[in-house]
């Protein structure tokens, strides 16, 4: 999947054409969005898979790790995670 070709990222291809556990995160609108706890766990696992081989000093990897940890915490506390 090329994000530049996807809906919401400048393209017109809908995410429904793909199956990947990261899609719920990519489909979120820019404000007032949330993910339910069960989805947080699934997305966090996939996010960790995606950034696993990135250099440890990569700021995007550090941000992705922070997000994955927050999603795992939301899952453990059975709380949705919101994005504002």
Protein Blocks (a to p, Z undefined) as FASTA:
>chain_A
ZZklpghilpabdfklpccfklmmmmpcfbhpacdfklmmmmmmmmmmmmmmpcfklmkl
mmmmmmmmmmmmmmmnopacddZZ
